[in-house]
Structures are given as C-alpha cells and as structure tokens.
Amino acid sequence: MRQTRDTFLHFLSDNLGGTPPVHNVRMDLSVPSASEYQTNAVNVKFIDVCPSPQIGQTLVEIAVLAEQELDALTWVKSVFNLLSTNYQTPKLDYTNPSSPTPVGSNIYWDTNLKFRAISDHDALYYDYRCTLTLFHRVNS
Amino acid sequence: MSLAASLKQRVNAVLNQYAPTYMTAYKRVVTRSGGDDLTGHTGTVTNTDTLLNPQPVYGRALRRQVGGTDAEIMATSTESKVGQLYEMIVSADAMSITDIESQNVLVVLKDPTTQEEEVYRIADYEPMGVSGGAVAYLLYIRSATR
C-alpha cells in the first residue's frame, strides 16, 4: 500500500512537471507543513484503505487549490488529461527514491472523475476536489 | 526608544519573572535534506532547538475553554493520553512573526531534569503591538505528540 501511494504521487508529480506542484497531505512531524493543504498546488490525500488478498483499494482525494479560479480550472484539466490517458500505471518501489524499481504489478483507477467546486466566500483561494479509488495488489 | 521597544523591555522583565520553571521552552526549526519530501521517504532530518529568551509564560487551556474541540483522548493499553492546547505569551524578542508563520517552526517544551520533550504546532496567534511595533505574541499551540 505504501508503494501504491508513492507510485501515484510520483505519477502525478513527474508527469505534471511541476506545474502545478504536487503536495501529499499527510501527518509527518519531520515536515510540519505536510498536514496543511497548499494553495497553487495539486494536493493528494490518501483516505480509506481496503486491503484484500485479491485486489485492494485505496481511496484518495485530489484537491486542486489556486489563488486564481481560472488557474484552478486549467490545472483540473491537466490532472484530468493525465489520469484519463491510460487509467493505470506500473507500480514502483520508491524505497530508494532516486532509483525506483518495478514490483511487477500495476495500479489503476476509476474512469469516472468528477471535480466538485468547494465554495467558501471567505477563502483566499479556489478549491476543486475529487475522490478517486485506486485498485492495486496488496502483497506488493 | 520607541514606545513599542520600551514596552517590550518591560514585558521581557515580567516574562523573566513569571515564566514557569517546570518546563523549558524552545523554538525548533526542522530542516530536511535528501530523501523524498513528496512520498515521505526519510532523508536527513535536522532539528535545531533554540532556547527562547526570555522564556514565555504559558498556561494549559482547558477543554471547556476551547469548547472541547481541541483536546483529544486516546487510549493505549496502559494509559489515556490527552492532546494539550496551551496559550503562550512569547516576547517579540524571542520569536519573530517570520518564525511564527513558518511552516517548519515548532515549539518544544522540555523537562529540564529528564529532558523529555513534547512538541507543539502553532495553531493560531494574536499579535500584540503598539504604534506599529511588535511587543509580544499570544500563541495557541497544540501538541503534535501526545
């Protein structure tokens, strides 16, 4: 399941090319800011985990936050284009981040992507979010 | 001397006089190198603790004061742990607004005898100043480790 997270994060980050940057929202005391959502970024937060001896599932939230509404819309389109190209990617082991190694299986995801606008008139940013189910083998 | 600087001197004197002695307060700056920040694979994490001078005055905010939303009770096999929320008055000489707003700055309270520590995030703050000069900050710090 760790490999699924790492693979999906890098799939987004490496293919979006830093525009916008990808930020993993997680609890990590060595990175105090990791638990906060970032503006002008694609925020990825892993939620439910459903292990299975056959095909496991991991629920992930993708939150595109931007100070400009039109930038948010552009980045939503970029994320959609990326996720709808193949709907799968080879799973890699990122224990050594500089040289990821294939583990012999893929992760794949829903074809139905719906981004909801989270409206808050007091917020200083625009917020689009979708949830996505990742399917993967749990034993690798 | 500006009014703010004059007030800050007096505040520092009061803080030195009334700061609790059962724990010592530090500012911790966390820096990372190597590893992979995106996935969380650990590189080298460096914690640099700087003693706050003057030491701040702080008091634990009770759950009833914060509406019961900020204290969590978790049970382990042998004890119950309670997330703590402190209100802390810190001099502008000890921490700057840049420190307080930094994503990589934490507050650490250490037992001076055992050196056991508890780490706190700065959840919110209120600046206290006069005539455009900072005098002190009221920090709301919430424990990151129970």
HADDOCK unambig.tbl for C-alpha pairs under 7 A between the chains (distance, minus, plus):
assign (segid A and resid 6 and name CA) (segid B and resid 39 and name CA) 5.39 0.50 0.50
assign (segid A and resid 9 and name CA) (segid B and resid 39 and name CA) 6.90 0.50 0.50
assign (segid A and resid 23 and name CA) (segid B and resid 38 and name CA) 6.42 0.50 0.50
assign (segid A and resid 24 and name CA) (segid B and resid 38 and name CA) 6.06 0.50 0.50
assign (segid A and resid 30 and name CA) (segid B and resid 30 and name CA) 6.61 0.50 0.50
assign (segid A and resid 30 and name CA) (segid B and resid 45 and name CA) 6.63 0.50 0.50
assign (segid A and resid 31 and name CA) (segid B and resid 104 and name CA) 6.83 0.50 0.50
assign (segid A and resid 32 and name CA) (segid B and resid 103 and name CA) 6.07 0.50 0.50
assign (segid A and resid 32 and name CA) (segid B and resid 104 and name CA) 5.45 0.50 0.50
assign (segid A and resid 33 and name CA) (segid B and resid 103 and name CA) 4.93 0.50 0.50
assign (segid A and resid 33 and name CA) (segid B and resid 104 and name CA) 6.44 0.50 0.50
assign (segid A and resid 95 and name CA) (segid B and resid 41 and name CA) 6.85 0.50 0.50
assign (segid A and resid 97 and name CA) (segid B and resid 35 and name CA) 6.78 0.50 0.50
assign (segid A and resid 97 and name CA) (segid B and resid 36 and name CA) 6.23 0.50 0.50
